[in-house]
Amino acid sequence: MRLNTVLAIVAVALFAACKTLNLPAASAVATLESRSGSSVKGTVEFTQFPTGVTAHVELTGLVPGSEHGFHVHEKGDCAAGDAMSAGGHFNPTALAHGRVTEKIHHGGDLPSLVADATGKVSANLKLSGVTLGTGPTSFIGRSVVVHANADDFTTQPSGNSGARIACGVINAK
C-alpha cells in the first residue's frame, strides 16, 4: 500500500474515533469584564462536541446567593460602559426568548447563573443548536453577557433581566 493511502485511512479512522468518543472539535473563550459599575469578572470556556457545545463558567464579584440572566448577544462588542454595544440576544433562528431546556428559545438563551455564598459562580452548561464553527449558529465573534437580575424566561425578547453587569467577546482558541 502506498504511504498516501495509509495516511488517508489513518486520518479517516481518527476522525471516526473522535466522533464516536464525542471528543471536542473546537474551542473558544470569553474573558468577561465588569460593566455598569459592577465588580463582576470571569471567563467562559466553550467547547464544541459532535452533540453540541459545552460552556464552563467561572465568575466572581456577584452578590452572594443572587441569580442572574446569562446570554450570548449578537455583536462581539463590549466597549460600551453598559455593554449595550453587544446588541440584542443572539437569535439566528428568529425564535421567542425562553428556557434553553424548552424547544422554543433563542440561540443565545443560556441557563441563569446563581452565585454561591461567596459571590462566585462555577457552572458547566450543555447547549444544543449552536456551534463554534462557521455559519449562522456560531458563537464565535459574539459576546456573552451577565445581567443584574434573574431572567424571567417570559418577557420578550430578553427576559427582563436588567442591566448588563459583565461582558466578554467570544474568541476561537
Buried (B, 14 or more C-beta within 10 A) or exposed (E): EEEEEEEEEEEEEEEEEBEEEEEBBBBBBBBBBBBBEBEBBBBBBBBBBEEBBBBBBBBBBBEEEBBBBBBBBBBBBBEEEEBBBBBBBBBBEEBEBBBBEEEEBBBBBBBBBEBEEEBBBEBEBEBEBBBBBEEEBBBBBBBBBBBBBBBEBEEEEBBBBBBBBBBBBBBBE
